[in-house]
């Protein structure tokens, strides 16, 4: 089915090559962004869900339970 879809396009090679380049450029940009990211920021983001501040804020705030 995919083969028939591609064969019906005029100059289908251009579409295939451009989509491959778009795919590669996207992942290269993501890799560069991750390499340039500061280690301090990565540590901060990795500790967000497990931080102690989050648990103390939950215990300090009034509980909102539904009765009934």
C-alpha beads as a LAMMPS data file, in Angstrom:
LAMMPS data file: protein, C-alpha beads

68 atoms
67 bonds

1 atom types
1 bond types

-500.0 500.0 xlo xhi
-500.0 500.0 ylo yhi
-500.0 500.0 zlo zhi

Masses

1 110.0

Atoms # bond

1 1 1 0.000 0.000 0.000
2 1 1 2.760 2.441 0.929
3 1 1 4.648 1.540 -2.219
4 1 1 1.633 2.426 -4.395
5 1 1 1.160 5.671 -2.511
6 1 1 4.770 6.707 -3.153
7 1 1 4.689 5.648 -6.815
8 1 1 1.711 7.906 -7.506
9 1 1 3.664 10.996 -6.476
10 1 1 5.659 12.812 -9.098
11 1 1 9.279 13.125 -7.970
12 1 1 8.674 10.909 -4.955
13 1 1 12.392 10.714 -4.244
14 1 1 12.386 14.374 -3.290
15 1 1 9.705 13.751 -0.658
16 1 1 11.509 10.724 0.741
17 1 1 14.900 12.401 0.924
18 1 1 13.502 15.608 2.393
19 1 1 11.627 13.697 5.089
20 1 1 14.796 11.781 5.935
21 1 1 16.763 15.027 6.209
22 1 1 14.060 16.599 8.373
23 1 1 14.127 13.559 10.661
24 1 1 17.923 13.645 10.956
25 1 1 18.112 17.400 11.540
26 1 1 15.498 17.202 14.294
27 1 1 17.350 14.511 16.216
28 1 1 20.720 16.180 15.714
29 1 1 19.293 19.410 17.150
30 1 1 17.849 17.546 20.132
31 1 1 21.200 15.840 20.740
32 1 1 23.059 19.179 20.575
33 1 1 20.573 20.738 22.971
34 1 1 21.033 17.889 25.452
35 1 1 24.819 18.059 25.224
36 1 1 24.831 21.816 25.821
37 1 1 22.387 21.600 28.742
38 1 1 23.916 22.526 32.099
39 1 1 24.467 19.664 34.541
40 1 1 22.946 21.713 37.340
41 1 1 19.716 22.090 35.377
42 1 1 19.613 18.339 34.661
43 1 1 20.046 17.551 38.356
44 1 1 17.336 20.048 39.291
45 1 1 14.889 18.592 36.772
46 1 1 15.654 15.006 37.799
47 1 1 14.899 15.797 41.454
48 1 1 11.630 17.635 40.837
49 1 1 9.188 14.729 41.236
50 1 1 11.039 13.382 44.284
51 1 1 11.948 16.625 46.032
52 1 1 11.276 17.032 49.742
53 1 1 9.788 20.482 49.172
54 1 1 6.929 18.961 47.223
55 1 1 5.984 16.607 50.063
56 1 1 6.154 19.348 52.712
57 1 1 3.928 21.584 50.586
58 1 1 1.367 18.804 50.298
59 1 1 1.345 18.132 54.040
60 1 1 1.039 21.857 54.844
61 1 1 -1.875 22.433 52.503
62 1 1 -5.354 21.458 53.661
63 1 1 -6.590 18.165 52.394
64 1 1 -9.289 18.352 49.728
65 1 1 -11.109 15.056 50.035
66 1 1 -14.620 14.569 48.796
67 1 1 -17.017 13.430 51.481
68 1 1 -19.532 11.065 50.031

Bonds

1 1 1 2
2 1 2 3
3 1 3 4
4 1 4 5
5 1 5 6
6 1 6 7
7 1 7 8
8 1 8 9
9 1 9 10
10 1 10 11
11 1 11 12
12 1 12 13
13 1 13 14
14 1 14 15
15 1 15 16
16 1 16 17
17 1 17 18
18 1 18 19
19 1 19 20
20 1 20 21
21 1 21 22
22 1 22 23
23 1 23 24
24 1 24 25
25 1 25 26
26 1 26 27
27 1 27 28
28 1 28 29
29 1 29 30
30 1 30 31
31 1 31 32
32 1 32 33
33 1 33 34
34 1 34 35
35 1 35 36
36 1 36 37
37 1 37 38
38 1 38 39
39 1 39 40
40 1 40 41
41 1 41 42
42 1 42 43
43 1 43 44
44 1 44 45
45 1 45 46
46 1 46 47
47 1 47 48
48 1 48 49
49 1 49 50
50 1 50 51
51 1 51 52
52 1 52 53
53 1 53 54
54 1 54 55
55 1 55 56
56 1 56 57
57 1 57 58
58 1 58 59
59 1 59 60
60 1 60 61
61 1 61 62
62 1 62 63
63 1 63 64
64 1 64 65
65 1 65 66
66 1 66 67
67 1 67 68
